[in-house]
Amino acid sequence: MRSETGKGLTWGHSLADWEERLLVGRGRETDEFRAFLRGANDLGGARMLNVTGAAGMGKTRLLAAWRTIAEAEGACWLRADAGERATAEDWLPALLRALDAALPQDGEACLPAERRSEGSDSLMERAIEKLVKLCGEQPNGETVLLAIDSYEAGGALDRWLREKMFSRLPMRLLVAAASRQPIRLFAREPGWSRLLKTLALSGLSAEDVRRYAGRLELGEELGERLWLASRGHPLTMALAAESALRHGEAGSSVAGAADLLEQAVRGWLAELPNEEAREGLLHAALMRSFQRESLSATMGRPLGWEAFDRLTGSWATERASCGWTVQPQLKEALRALYKRTAPLQYEEARGRAAAYALEALRDRGSAGATGRSGEAMSDLLYYAEHPILRAHYRAVESSAYRWVPLEDRLLPLADAYLARRREGAAPQSVACADPASASLFRYSLSSEESVLRLADIGAEELRDERAVRKLLLTETGEAAGLAVIWPISPATEDLLRRNPYAASYMASKTPGALDALYRGKSAFIRTIDVADLSDEGLRHASFRLLLDCLYVYETLAASPPPLTFYADSHRSVGFEAVDGAGHPAYGSRHGMADVYELRLAGEHFARYASRMIGLPAERVASSPAAALAVASGSFALPAPQEPLTEREREVALLLAEGRTLADIAGTVFVSVVTVKKHVGAIYRKYGVANRAQFMGVLLQRT
């Protein structure tokens, strides 16, 4: 809070100061509002700012913050909320009352709507007259800003205002409207696409929630638990924090927050227009990103274009690099609700989504297969069950950092990064949480430990063109990370055998195993270092590079520093320690360092995918394309040697999806024993002996 005292300061100043401090995670929106105000006199600029978001996302709080900004810059602020199912006749008297307060010299009291006999056109004329007068009375031509909360509640009010009233407003008058759904424009309104700017509110990040807890002096652990319970939902976070402040019961306040969040999620679903849209949103929340085809596969049936358009046009979704995605915090809350209320359906849908993600990886190593780089591996590992992986992965799903090849012109930047990291070594701490399992993970690194990933990395290694060398850059072009990855090949064998961090791995391989590494695409990760592991964006950037490596290479090896953070990180992605390959290269004080290996070639990849995403091995080995075809209704079973009965055909289609016998029994409402009889008949009619052979028949004919 402000420390200065003296005349002119009021309780209102203190309140405003606290409101400003506790508004976290809305820097972009406040910057956009300031730019909106600055463009008030620009004829081609936006005249209406529409902030949208689900209930409890902080729209009303943001309007209050905007008021403080507007008044600090000399603007006049009017507030006239739309209210529940408002019409023009309901809303215009509220506007007139706000204008009467702003123009007290008029001396005209505005009566409630029910006591008026005037129609909307008459009310509108008087409102416009007063708005023009108010704009004319502003000193130095300052802006007048009309704020309308609950704007979507009016429905037809929006069309009426934009068609009849807003076009007649003075240029110095701007409108800020808060609504759950974004204002929908029609093709015949091209001009409005220039006058209207939409800001979609997303949930708060884990760091935002920690910052909020810190400003209330609630402590680090409660900050983490607030994040777990609220998943970044601002209202849930604020209510839980207030309960903890009042009663000092951190645990019960967080438990209560989870209940509040579930109530909010149910309310969000109820706002969607129909059951198909609600079902679509629940299934979209299971996916990293989605398009209509992938969402249909996850749902197990085709999703109509109209429902898809409604879903992607709602406040709940936003554009992603590969289609659309559900807002991150809403996504976690929807997943939790779906899993708790319909666990069997949830697992079936998650399995279908994971099977679809496998399609992008089924032909690993084929021509053009690396076009999407780590994106395809990201899609697959999104369904991983490891809580530490989920905690690292989902804290930040994108970042402003980018990896670039370490070209000669960037070598001075890399040298400077090495020097800066070593000279400025400082303790680092990592805190991350997995909402799905309500798990907290904390790691601490000393100053010395924070730079161990750069041990013995020097100018010579950075300039060896046999290595894959990358530099992580910020948006301003500064170095924030460094990576060196050595391909394993006859050309690098001698170097790797002499390198103290890789030598034990090379020595652990028989000549036959080395030949296999040379024939495939293999690499040893010497380092993937970022400047500050406590920065979630930097951690995410290092994780994304690792995913790129998982996609490109068939065998990966690494020997990170012998610290719990690195061990947990590598194991969570699927690396396994190589027996007998430990070494003391990081120094006797740190103990023996393990060497980790991850094999992804051929049958190893099927086992890896099954282990990571929790699907039965036979389902991983089956064709995701066949499962998609079944889900979309386009799949046709190949002709058997003898005709199938209707029930046998139904069971065969479920087998093609990769369902277990118990799943099939529950779907067709018969016993597992009966399903086994049907499966035996199906195998006999297709001339196969087991499920693997049956799937082989499908693969050959799909």
Sequence and secondary structure as in RCSB ss.txt:
>XXXX:A:sequence
MRSETGKGLTWGHSLADWEERLLVGRGRETDEFRAFLRGANDLGGARMLNVTGAAGMGKTRLLAAWRTIAEAEGA
CWLRADAGERATAEDWLPALLRALDAALPQDGEACLPAERRSEGSDSLMERAIEKLVKLCGEQPNGETVLLAIDS
YEAGGALDRWLREKMFSRLPMRLLVAAASRQPIRLFAREPGWSRLLKTLALSGLSAEDVRRYAGRLELGEELGER
LWLASRGHPLTMALAAESALRHGEAGSSVAGAADLLEQAVRGWLAELPNEEAREGLLHAALMRSFQRESLSATMG
RPLGWEAFDRLTGSWATERASCGWTVQPQLKEALRALYKRTAPLQYEEARGRAAAYALEALRDRGSAGATGRSGE
AMSDLLYYAEHPILRAHYRAVESSAYRWVPLEDRLLPLADAYLARRREGAAPQSVACADPASASLFRYSLSSEES
VLRLADIGAEELRDERAVRKLLLTETGEAAGLAVIWPISPATEDLLRRNPYAASYMASKTPGALDALYRGKSAFI
RTIDVADLSDEGLRHASFRLLLDCLYVYETLAASPPPLTFYADSHRSVGFEAVDGAGHPAYGSRHGMADVYELRL
AGEHFARYASRMIGLPAERVASSPAAALAVASGSFALPAPQEPLTEREREVALLLAEGRTLADIAGTVFVSVVTV
KKHVGAIYRKYGVANRAQFMGVLLQRT
>XXXX:A:secstr
      TT  HHHHHHHHHHHT  S HHHHHHHHHHHHTTT TTS  EEEEE  TTSSHHHHHHHHHHHHHHTT 
EEEE    TT  HHHHHHHHHHHHHHH GGG      GGG    HHHHHHHHHHHHHHHHHTSGGG  EEEEESS
GGGGTHHHHHIIIIIGGGS TTEEEEEEESS     TT TTHHHHEEEEE     HHHHHHHHHHTT  HHHHHH
HHHHHTT HHHHHHHHHHHHHH  HHHHHHHHHHHHHHHHHHHHHHSSSHHHHHHHHHHTTSSSB HHHHHHHHT
S   HHHHHHHHTSTTEEEETTEEEE HHHHHHHHHHHHHH HHHHHHHHHHHHHHHHHTTTTTTSTTTTTTTHH
HHHHHHTT   HHHHHHHHH S  S EEEE  GGGHHHHHHHHHHHHHT   EEEEEEETTTTEEEEEEE TTGG
GGGGTT  HHHHT TTSEEEEEE TTS EEEEEEEEE STTTHHHHHHSTTTHHHHHTS HHHHHHHHHS EEEE
EEEEES TT HHHHHHHHHHHHHHHHH SEEEE   S HHHHHHHHHHT EE TT  B TT GGG  B  EEEE 
STHHHHHHHHHHH   HHHHHS HHHHHHHHHT       SS   HHHHHHHHHHHTT  HHHHHHHHTS HHHH
HHHHHHHHHHHT SSHHHHHHHHHHH 
